[in-house]
Amino acid sequence: EAGVTQSPTHLIKTRGQQATLRCSPISGHTSVYWYQQALGLGLQFLLWYDEGEERNRGNFPPRFSGRQFPNYSSELNVNALELEDSALYLCASSPDGASNQPQHFGDGTRLSIL
Amino acid sequence: AQKITQTQPGMFVQEKEAVTLDCTYDTSDQSYGLFWYKQPSSGEMIFLIYQGSYDEQNATEGRYSLNFQKARKSANLVISASQLGDSAMYFCAMRGTTGANNLFFGTGTRLTVIP
């Protein structure tokens, strides 16, 4: 069974640009979560999608947005990139929205802002 | 609000010995879940073990066990018979408030296994 896959592995952008990160969940999983792991700030929750809808959002500005497609894959968009957006972005999936299910993570996309 | 505290930034353990990684939590929810994840230097987060607040038995998964003390609000991870491949960051996490479903993570403990 394939795990959570994320692309690209690395992404280099400059300030003010826009970045798109992609995530494919484990087959059969309908919930997708996005987390940011910035140096010194630990893992911070960004977004949760389930059945195509945004279910919850972390404490991030509106320039962080995303969507979930009918096949449950997801993309995270970050507009007007700032230097502090440099981080590892991790996507996770779970079978459904039940909160006792473990979230399984992908290998992440490392976003670097120059 | 949920809060996870990991007070050990770094730990060392001799190969084949057991080690305990500490985790305390705070929540006002009656029903909650606690998770441990391992993050090697390559970056991926690997799910290790889960403990539900109403589970009567401590969770075990192979060499991993969770020492759950509900009254003390602690959920320590015990790794038995440490291996060199266990060297990694270990994160304790808690499921968010009912309906929120996101995980709150602690700051992590870096475990180094010494040959």
Interface residues (C-beta under 8 A of the other chain):
Chain A: S31 Y33 Y35 G42 L43 F45 W48 R55 N56 G58 L88 L90 A92 G97 S99 N100 P102 Q103 H104 F105 G106 D107 G108 R110
Chain B: G33 F35 Y37 S42 G43 E44 M45 I46 F47 Y50 G52 F91 A93 R95 G96 T98 G99 A100 N101 N102 L103 F104 F105 G106 T107 G108
